[in-house]
Amino acid sequence: MSRGDAFIPFIDNLPSLNRKMGGPFVMPVVDKYKDMGMVVMGKVEAGEAKKGQSLLLMPNRVSVCFVSKLKARSRRTDGNSSA
């Protein structure tokens, strides 16, 4: 059985997807927590949001205000892997 590349470096080297910039802002919520209000996390799939913009949280059509965004840090490896 042959072994391929390590998983995380493989994922890091995949080409980025072309995200649709036009159209509505779409971000599936994958996690949430309360800290000075409600904070949601997810990956933007389409569109863009700007600070202060009003958005609808679906499916309940809850009105929310976009406050800020954080960019996820990419994982780096030093080339060492343990099997």
Buried (B, 14 or more C-beta within 10 A) or exposed (E): EEEEEBEEEEEEEEEEEEEEEEEEBBBEEEEEEEEEEEEEEEEEEEBEBEEEEEBEEEEEEEEEEBEEEEEEEEEEEEEEEEE
